[in-house]
Amino acid sequence: MYLVTGGTGTLGRLVVPQLVQAGGKVRVLSRRPRSAAGEGAAEGIEFVAGDLDTGQGIDAAVAGAEVIVHCAGGRKGDGDKARTLVRAASRAEGAGAPHLVNISVTGADRVPQDGRLDRAMFGYFGMKLDAERVIAGSGLPWTTLRATQFYDLLLMVARAMARLPVIPAPSGVRFQPVDAGEVAARLAELALGPPSGLVPDLAGPRIYPMADLVRGYLRAAGKRRAVVPVPLPGRAAQAVRDGANLAPERAVGRRTWEEFLAERVGR
């Protein structure tokens, strides 16, 4: 039996059907109670409520799970969520220690978190690294996949920025975004296999300056805005300008930003 944390989120909801299709029974953990019928779920999916911030419901969620695909995240506290999950998984009764399959971010170990400014702008990298270390040190069998930013996240950012009459774009900052569906397929593949530790990153097919990503969205949405480069201070920002968040040698994703926008935004 598979447990997918964050199983109703951007990534988790794409992992679940792939595990079901492979013949597995899947338990989906979310903060709020949900109905499998209400979600239009296929047979073999069970929804359970639990909170990785408080620990409420987590012992019951992990009970009997042979593989846990950890997709749950947030704006803060990813390391604490991982600690809650590891504690519950370590004391769970079942056939054996569950295999933890974790999603992290490319550059988690390369973007500094030395000061308040670094953490305020790029703290996501530090939180993911904290979660990685918790899982690697848990004593449980584990696999971690690092991926670059999802198109869905950049679309959300671009839409928010496009509400402004003039859009500030961080100068020198580049991204190598990837389709969440491709990451989900890889996570499912890893969940079906043996524990593998830290596996090679999964990155999108192209690298874009942030300004180009925004302009691509504006074209797809039929909007006109001025895009103005803005420098970002701090060591983390410098590391990102130097490409710490990129993995050009792992450009294995196939779907491009332009193809994603044509489907999601195109008029």
N, C-alpha and C positions, 0 to 999 in steps of 0.2 A: 504494500500500500504506500502511495506517495502522499506527502503533505506539501502543499504549496503555500508558503506564507506570502501575503500580498497578492493572493490569487485572483483578486478582482481589479488589480491595477493595470497600468499600461503594459507591463511585461508579463506579469503572472497570468493574466486572462488569456494570453496567447500560448503560454506553456501548457496550461491545463488540457486543452483539447488534444494536444499532441501526445501527451502521456496517456490519455484515454484511448486514442487511436492505436497506440502501441499495445493496448490490452491491459493497462493498469487501472486499478481503482484509485481515485484521487480524492483527497480531502482538501478542501479550500479554506484557508484561514483568512478571515476578514474581521474588522473591528465590530461591524454591525451584523446582526443575524440576517441571513438571506435564505431564500427558498430556491432549491435547485430547479423546481418547476418555474418559479418566477423569473429565473435567469435564463430560461430556455435551455437548460443544460442537458447534456446527454446522460444516459444511464451510466452509472459508475462514478458520478460526482456527488460528494457530500459536502455541504457547507457547514462550517462551525464558526462560532464567534469567539474571539480572543483578542487580548491586548498585549502586545509585546512591550509596551511601556510600563504597564503595571504588573504583568504576569498573569492577570486574570484569564482563566480558560486555557492557558498554554499547556499545562500538564495533560489535560484531556485531549487537546489537539494533537500532541505528539505521540500519544499512546498507540502502540502498534505500527507506527510508521517505520518502514524500512529505509526510505529515502526521503529527505526533507530538502525541497528546493526553496531556497531563501531569497525571495524577491521583495520582501517588505523593506521599505525605506521611508525616509521622511526628510524634513528640512533640518532636523537635528537628532542626535542620539542613536545613530546607526550602530555604534559600538555597544551601547547599552541594550539595544534590541537583540543584538547577537548574543550578549551575555545571558539574557533572559531565556533565549531559545536554547543555548548550549546547556544551561543548568537543567532545564526541563528534559532535554533529550538525553542527558547523562544519567538521569534517574528514572527514565521511562522503562517500563517492563515490556519485554517483547522478545522477538527471536534473536536479537543482538543489537549492537550499537548501530544506530542509523547513519547512513551516508549523508553528510551535509553537502549540498551543492549550492554554492554562493555566487551571486553576481556582484562584481565590483567595477571599478572604473579605470580605464587606461591612464597611467600617470599617477596612480594613488601614492606610489612611493617616490615620486619625483617632484611633486609640487610642495614647496616648503609651507610650513604652518607655524612660522616663528613668532609672528606678532598678531595683534588684534586685527590689523588691516588685512593680513593674509587670510585669516580665518573668516573674516566678514565677507570677503569677495570670493574665496576659493575654498571655503571650509568643507565643502562636499568631499573633496579629495581626502582630507584628513579623517573625516568620519568613516569613509569607506576603508581606509587603511586600518583604522582601529578595529572595524568589524572583521577584516581579513585576519588580523593578528589574533583576535579572540577565537575565531574558528580554527585557525591553524594550531593554536595552542590548547585546544579543547580536549585532546586525547581521543577524539572521535574521528572516524574516517572522513576525509573531506576532499572537495574539489572547488577551486575558485576560478571563475572566468572573469577577466577584465574586458570591458567593452567601452568603446567611445560613446559620445553623447547620442541619444536617440533623436531621430527627426521630430518626434512628437514634442519633445522638450523645446527644441529650437523653434518649432512652429508656435508654441505657446509664447515664447519670448518675443518672437518677431511680431506676433499679433498685438502684444502689449505695447511694444515699442512704436508700432504703427499708429497708435492713438495720439502720439505726439506730432506736432507740426514739423519739428525738426528732430531727426533720430540720431542720438549719440551712439557711435559704434566704436568699441575699444580698438585702438590702433595697434596693429601688429599681432593681434590675437587671431589665431586660426583654429578651426575645428575640422574633424574628420568624421562627421556624423554617420550613423548606421541605422538601418531599418530595424525596429524592435522585433519584427517577425523573424528576421534572420537570427537575431540573438536568442529568441525563444526556441527556435529549432535547434540551435547549438546546445542550449541549456538542457533541453529534453534529451538530446543525444548523450550528454554527459550524465544525466540522471539514470539513463538506462545502462550505463557502463560502470566500470569499477572506479573507486576513488583514485584520483590522479594528481592531487596537489594543485599547484598553480599551473594552469594550462596556458598555451599561447593566446594572446589577445585576439579580439575580434573587432576590426575597424572597418569603416565604410570605404567605398572605392575611390573617393576624391577628398582632397584637402581644400577648404575654402577659408578665405579671410572672413571675419564676422560681417564686415560691410557687404560682401558679396552674397552671403546667406540672406541678409535683410533685403537686399535689392532683388534677389530671386523671389522672395515672398511678395514684395511689392508688385513686381511684374505679374505674378500669378493671380494676385488679388485685384489687379487693375487700379492700384493706388499710386499716387505721386507724393513723394516726400523727399526732402533733402536729407542726405546721410552725411554726418559730420564726424570725422575721426576724433577720438578723445583718448589721451594717454591714461593708462592706469598705473598708479604707484605700487610699490611693494615688491618683495622678493618672489612671491607666488606669481604675480602678474609677469614678472620678468621670466620666470621659468616657463610659463605658458607661451610667452612670445618666442622663447627658444625652442618650443615644440614638445615640452614635457607631456602634454596631453595627447600627443599624436603617436601613431604606430604605422608609419608608411610601409614597413616591411610586412605588416599584417592587414593590408588592404584587400581583404577577402570578401567583404560585402559586395553585393551586386547592384542593389537598387540605389539609384542616385537621388539626390535632393530634388532635382528637377522632376523626376518621375513621381516622387512622393507628393510634391506640390501639385502636379497636374491632376492627381487623383483626389487629393484632399481639399485643394483650394481652387483649382482651375475653374474658370467661368464656363 
